[in-house]
Amino acid sequence: MCGVVGYVGKNNAIPILINGLSKLEYRGYDSAGVAVFDCGKIKICKTKGRIQNLQDKLFVNPLKGKIGIGHTRWATHGIPSYRNAHPQFSDDSKIAVVHNGIIENYMAIKEELEQKGYNFISETDTESVAHLIDYYYKSGMDILDAVFKTVERIEGSYALGIICRDFPNQLIAARKDSPLVIGIGKEENFIASDMPAILNYTRDVYLIDDNEVALLTADEIKIFDQNKNEIKKEVFKVDWDIEAAEKSGYDHFMLKEIFEQPKVVKENLSRRFKEDDSGVQLDTIKLDKKELLDIGQIYIVACGTAYYAGLVGKYLIERVARIPVNSELASEFRYKQPLIDEKTLVIVVSQSGETADTLAAMRLAKANGARVLGVVNAVGSSIAREADDVLYTLAGPEIAVASTKAFSAQVTAMFLLTLHIAMELDKISHDEFLTIKNEMENLPSLVNNILTKAPVIKRFMQKYINSKNVFYIGRGLDYIVSMEGSLKLKEIAYLHSEPYAAGELKHGPIALIEESTLVIGVVTQEELFEKTVSNIREVKARGAKVLAIAMKGNREIEKYADDVFYIPRTHWMLAPLLANIPQQLFAYYVALGLGNDVDKPRNLAKSVTVE
Ligand code: M6R
């Protein structure tokens, strides 16, 4: 989604804004712009397309200033264009605004302001904010009051960066339902919609909460609550290495993140088994037998890849810990008036901790009295802060739009949760626990083993890159893995692909199978092997090519598939994590082979902060 950056200090704002925006590129965008206070005027440079285009423009017409705001826009209201790019100006260029989010009542505000003589140039919702601040300011309010009055009027979500021509030394920021942080520097301060934008300059930040407004100068940061009372906030220290947000020699963030998975899984397991081997220790989360027996129902709620990780959780908690779990897409959850009460545990899964639908689902659950456990990657994110308990997934910053290491971390969290609940409720024996624990501790080296075989996957890519349609099929846990594999291929390779529960093929989709179809058959679950093999034979008989992902040692599959990728042997419940790695690599190489921008796929944003 959009990225917001702002700077006030003693240095030239332009390179800092451009650097910040380039660190936010991963969020997805289609135009970019900056505004600085330069020689008594606010000057804007903006353009459709990449930040490089913006830099080219600035090279020809350089701007300079010690205060500025910058933006990468992911179009919602109006096409990607110069006019619609941010910053957006008020009528006489007195006020410039950058905005992440959606102003839901902008049409009503626009009509009202047009009647007062305001002239709208863009199709954006954001322009109404610039004019509204201008209107209140010119009607006699001081600039901060004008901003407060404006945020009181607007409905929807926003992270705003605002500068005003009459105040060449101050930057104003405001937030509701859209992430915003303030970076604390020495004789300089920053705003950003995400940490990577300011990590080159500071690790000390204030996390801005909903309805707060901040006033920044080079030497001072004042933060106000919605009643305009100044508030004191704790400084949050960002503990990532700067390299965590860099490519470190890899061609793409996605590839780097795929190769980080052994480390990420290891990190997630470290200190999460009790020292006396009696069970799992989920950080500070209690969820003991008494609490678990008190829980009437469990929901797991998430979007996209995180939803699939949640499905693994549902499958395992039901099968191993023997309690029913509802799994829901966060984007649907609210609309079905879910039956939630104080006896409900809602587990929300999110890499960013800012996904609008997941956040809204969580808030609905909390409002109905449910206890919320966040399984979250981004430390300090909205979900992490608002959930009752948080199990961090410790994957470090995930920059590529296609989620890879975050999925492995989330699935590892689901393994841990399953084991914890099963042990607390005496659903598995101590011996079974130890067997699974030992297998889990092997996972980092097994993931590593798969990664050494990346060249094999690259060869499969060369063979299958011209497939017209790709079906991913599997049963049970393999079906969930298929869903994630198919999503990855769609989002970065732009290839039409569908995941199917293998047994469902005969109920319709098999009609689509023809010679140009590739079927990826996931067959890691021994007890379902024969059944899925029958489905593989059915698609083979209709001319499809089959690439199978199977557990090492299972040579029988070679009789039916054109190619097989073997994952190392592991406990059945851990197989989804391993089986997904070749799928990630396959999607990566196909996308690369097709010449796509792997890290920034078209139309997508890393963190979906609008509904
Ligand atoms: O940040 P979240 O985990 O809440 O994001 C959820 C989805 O938007 C995300 O997993 C998305 O599906 C990814 N692009 C998939 O690769």
Boltz pocket constraint, residues with backbone or C-beta under 6 A from the ligand:
constraints:
  - pocket:
      binder: B
      contacts: [[A, 303], [A, 304], [A, 305], [A, 306], [A, 307], [A, 349], [A, 350], [A, 351], [A, 352], [A, 353], [A, 354], [A, 355], [A, 358], [A, 401], [A, 402], [A, 403], [A, 404], [A, 487], [A, 488], [A, 491], [A, 605], [A, 606], [A, 607], [A, 608]]
      max_distance: 6.0
